[in-house]
Amino acid sequence: DIRVEVPISFSQATIGAKIDIPTIHGEVELKIPSGTQSGSVFKLKGKGVEVSSTNLFNKSVGDQLVKVQVKVPKSISNEEKDLITKLSDYDEKHTEQKKFFDKIKDFFKEL
């Protein structure tokens, strides 16, 4: 098998994308599903190294394993910062997360 690590953007990981991956057999399109987490590994079956044996009919080809790493930009423009802030505000309003002390209260109610 061949292992490679490929950087993807936050937006590609969040909403999904199609990216080109170089292999020893040429470029292959890889579909990144929405919600992909950093460190996820995708298998490109048959895109690894060919291994031959003494039997001419018993050749096999390894796979290429693609590990994606979500890259966070080190600096962003003011417009990008505003957009990310709006997204963060939306997340806070629409995510039903209990505060730490509410979780503790619920725990003791069950006892």
C-alpha positions in Angstrom: 0.0 0.0 0.0 1.0 3.6 -0.5 0.1 6.2 2.1 -0.2 9.9 1.5 -1.4 12.9 3.5 -3.4 15.6 1.8 -4.4 19.0 3.1 -8.0 20.1 2.7 -9.7 23.3 3.6 -12.3 23.8 6.4 -15.0 24.4 3.7 -14.1 21.2 1.8 -14.3 19.2 5.0 -17.6 20.8 6.0 -19.6 20.8 2.8 -17.7 18.1 0.8 -15.7 18.4 -2.3 -14.0 16.5 -5.1 -10.2 16.7 -5.1 -7.5 15.3 -7.4 -5.1 12.9 -5.8 -1.8 12.0 -7.6 -1.1 8.2 -7.7 1.6 6.2 -9.4 -1.2 5.3 -12.0 -2.1 8.9 -12.7 -4.4 11.4 -11.1 -7.6 10.1 -9.5 -10.6 12.1 -8.3 -11.5 11.5 -4.6 -14.9 12.5 -3.2 -14.6 14.1 0.2 -18.0 13.7 1.9 -19.5 16.5 3.9 -18.6 16.4 7.6 -15.2 14.8 7.0 -13.0 15.0 10.1 -9.3 15.8 10.1 -7.3 12.6 10.1 -9.9 10.6 8.1 -8.4 8.0 5.8 -9.8 7.1 2.4 -8.8 4.0 0.4 -8.1 4.2 -3.3 -8.4 0.5 -4.1 -5.9 -0.9 -6.6 -3.9 2.4 -6.8 -0.9 1.1 -4.9 2.2 -0.9 -6.0 1.8 -4.0 -8.0 3.1 -7.1 -6.4 3.9 -10.1 -8.6 4.4 -13.6 -7.4 6.0 -16.6 -9.1 2.6 -17.5 -10.5 1.8 -15.3 -13.6 -1.9 -15.3 -12.8 -1.5 -14.3 -9.2 -0.6 -10.6 -9.4 -2.1 -8.2 -6.9 -2.1 -4.5 -6.6 -2.0 -2.6 -3.3 -4.1 0.3 -2.3 -3.4 4.0 -1.8 -4.5 5.3 1.6 -5.2 9.0 1.6 -5.2 10.7 5.0 -6.8 14.2 5.0 -5.7 17.0 7.3 -8.0 20.0 7.7 -5.8 23.1 7.5 -6.8 26.2 9.4 -5.5 29.4 8.0 -2.9 31.3 10.1 -4.3 34.7 9.0 -7.6 35.8 7.5 -9.1 38.9 6.0 -11.6 41.0 7.9 -14.4 39.8 5.6 -13.5 36.2 6.3 -13.4 36.9 10.0 -16.9 38.4 9.8 -18.2 35.4 8.0 -16.7 33.0 10.5 -18.1 35.1 13.4 -21.6 34.9 11.9 -21.2 31.2 11.5 -20.1 30.9 15.1 -23.0 33.0 16.4 -25.4 30.8 14.4 -23.8 27.6 15.9 -24.2 29.0 19.4 -27.9 29.9 18.8 -28.9 26.6 17.2 -26.8 24.0 19.1 -28.5 22.5 22.1 -25.6 22.3 24.4 -26.1 22.3 28.1 -23.9 24.3 30.3 -21.5 22.4 32.6 -23.5 23.0 35.8 -26.8 22.0 34.1 -25.2 18.6 33.2 -24.1 18.2 36.9 -27.7 19.0 38.1 -29.1 16.4 35.7 -26.7 13.8 36.9 -27.7 14.3 40.5 -31.4 14.3 39.6 -31.0 10.7 38.3 -29.5 9.4 41.6 
